[in-house]
Amino acid sequence: MNLEGLELHWVWLIAAAVLASAEIVAPGVFLIFLAGAAALTAIAAALGVPLAFQLGLFPLFALGSVWFGKRHYHRNPVPSSDPLLNDRLARHVGQTVVVVEAIEGGSGRVKLGDSVWNARGPDAAPGTRMRITGAEGTCLRVEPASNPQVPD
């Protein structure tokens, strides 16, 4: 289709190439789906679909490709050498901590490394060794340590 001498399928293909290149430069596994949508729209433009319909097809193709991509990555997760990289609290599960402020009524404070954290768990006196079982926000869930070793 020509619009004042402009072949729109080339515009869509260039847009697809720019989006794919941007994905390579700044990977985020998102722009590639928009590039795919632009490429599909280029095919529609080459088949003679009017510009108004192309402008409607592109967002539909974009939503569809993002949906299929998300579905694919959900079904085929990418393995990671460090799955807890961005989950600081999950990295501490299993570590031993020392109660610094008595845990009474289910809450108190424990020392983890060189910092003191709020903690929830069974009542415990200061100096008691506890094991981290999880976290709720920035509060550690603890239980009595079965093997009370000195924390790291």
C-alpha positions as CSV (number, residue, x, y, z in Angstrom):
1,M,0.0,0.0,0.0
2,N,1.3,3.4,-0.8
3,L,0.6,6.5,1.2
4,E,2.0,9.5,-0.8
5,G,4.7,7.3,-2.2
6,L,5.5,5.7,1.1
7,E,5.5,1.9,1.3
8,L,4.2,1.3,4.8
9,H,5.4,-2.3,5.1
10,W,9.0,-1.0,5.0
11,V,8.2,1.4,7.8
12,W,6.8,-1.4,9.9
13,L,9.9,-3.6,9.1
14,I,12.3,-0.8,10.0
15,A,10.3,-0.3,13.3
16,A,10.6,-4.1,13.9
17,A,14.4,-3.9,13.3
18,V,14.8,-0.9,15.6
19,L,12.8,-2.6,18.4
20,A,14.8,-5.8,18.0
21,S,18.0,-3.9,18.1
22,A,16.9,-2.0,21.2
23,E,16.2,-5.4,22.8
24,I,19.8,-6.5,22.1
25,V,21.3,-3.2,23.4
26,A,19.1,-3.2,26.5
27,P,17.8,-6.7,27.1
28,G,14.6,-7.0,29.0
29,V,12.7,-9.7,27.1
30,F,9.9,-7.3,26.2
31,L,10.8,-5.2,23.2
32,I,11.4,-8.3,21.1
33,F,7.6,-9.0,21.4
34,L,6.8,-5.5,20.1
35,A,9.3,-6.1,17.3
36,G,7.4,-9.3,16.4
37,A,4.1,-7.3,16.4
38,A,5.7,-4.7,14.1
39,A,6.9,-7.5,11.7
40,L,3.3,-9.0,11.7
41,T,1.9,-5.6,10.9
42,A,4.5,-5.3,8.1
43,I,3.1,-8.5,6.6
44,A,-0.5,-7.1,6.8
45,A,0.7,-3.8,5.2
46,A,2.3,-5.7,2.4
47,L,-1.0,-7.6,1.8
48,G,-2.7,-4.2,1.3
49,V,-4.4,-3.7,4.7
50,P,-5.3,0.0,5.0
51,L,-3.3,2.2,7.4
52,A,-6.2,2.7,9.8
53,F,-6.4,-1.1,10.2
54,Q,-2.7,-1.4,10.6
55,L,-2.8,1.0,13.5
56,G,-5.4,-1.2,15.1
57,L,-3.6,-4.4,14.3
58,F,-0.3,-3.4,15.8
59,P,-1.6,-3.1,19.4
60,L,-3.5,-6.3,19.0
61,F,-0.4,-8.1,17.7
62,A,1.6,-6.6,20.5
63,L,-0.8,-7.8,23.2
64,G,-1.0,-11.2,21.6
65,S,2.8,-11.6,21.3
66,V,3.4,-10.4,24.9
67,W,0.7,-12.8,26.1
68,F,2.2,-15.8,24.2
69,G,5.7,-14.8,25.4
70,K,4.7,-14.6,29.0
71,R,2.9,-17.9,28.7
72,H,6.0,-19.5,27.2
73,Y,8.4,-18.2,29.9
74,H,5.9,-19.3,32.6
75,R,5.9,-22.8,31.2
76,N,9.6,-22.9,30.4
77,P,11.4,-20.9,33.1
78,V,15.0,-19.9,32.4
79,P,17.3,-21.6,34.9
80,S,19.4,-19.3,37.0
81,S,22.7,-20.0,38.7
82,D,21.5,-17.8,41.6
83,P,17.7,-17.8,41.9
84,L,17.7,-15.8,45.1
85,L,19.9,-13.0,43.8
86,N,17.3,-10.3,44.3
87,D,15.7,-11.8,47.4
88,R,17.9,-10.8,50.3
89,L,15.7,-12.3,53.0
90,A,15.3,-15.7,51.3
91,R,19.1,-16.0,51.2
92,H,19.1,-16.0,55.0
93,V,16.6,-18.8,55.5
94,G,18.2,-21.6,57.5
95,Q,20.8,-19.3,59.2
96,T,21.2,-19.1,62.9
97,V,20.6,-15.8,64.7
98,V,20.8,-14.6,68.3
99,V,17.9,-13.0,70.1
100,V,19.0,-9.5,71.3
101,E,15.6,-8.3,72.6
102,A,13.4,-11.0,74.1
103,I,10.7,-12.5,71.8
104,E,7.6,-12.0,73.9
105,G,4.0,-12.4,72.6
106,G,5.4,-13.5,69.3
107,S,7.7,-10.6,68.4
108,G,11.2,-9.4,69.3
109,R,14.5,-8.6,67.7
110,V,17.4,-10.8,66.6
111,K,21.0,-10.1,65.4
112,L,21.8,-11.2,61.8
113,G,25.3,-10.5,60.8
114,D,26.1,-7.0,62.0
115,S,22.4,-5.7,62.0
116,V,19.4,-6.2,64.2
117,W,16.1,-7.3,62.7
118,N,12.6,-7.5,63.9
119,A,11.6,-11.1,64.4
120,R,8.4,-13.2,65.0
121,G,8.3,-16.6,66.6
122,P,7.9,-18.4,69.9
123,D,9.0,-16.7,73.1
124,A,12.7,-16.7,73.6
125,A,15.1,-14.9,76.0
126,P,18.0,-12.7,74.9
127,G,21.0,-14.9,73.9
128,T,18.8,-17.7,72.6
129,R,19.9,-19.1,69.2
130,M,17.1,-19.2,66.7
131,R,16.9,-20.4,63.1
132,I,15.4,-18.2,60.3
133,T,12.4,-20.0,58.6
134,G,11.2,-17.2,56.4
135,A,10.2,-13.6,56.3
136,E,7.1,-11.4,56.3
137,G,8.0,-8.1,54.8
138,T,11.1,-7.0,56.7
139,C,10.4,-9.1,59.7
140,L,12.1,-12.5,60.1
141,R,10.2,-15.6,61.1
142,V,12.3,-17.7,63.5
143,E,12.1,-20.9,65.4
144,P,14.4,-22.5,68.1
145,A,17.6,-23.7,66.5
146,S,17.9,-27.5,66.7
147,N,21.7,-27.3,66.3
148,P,22.6,-24.0,68.0
149,Q,25.8,-23.1,66.2
150,V,27.4,-19.7,66.4
151,P,25.9,-17.5,63.6
152,D,28.2,-16.3,60.8
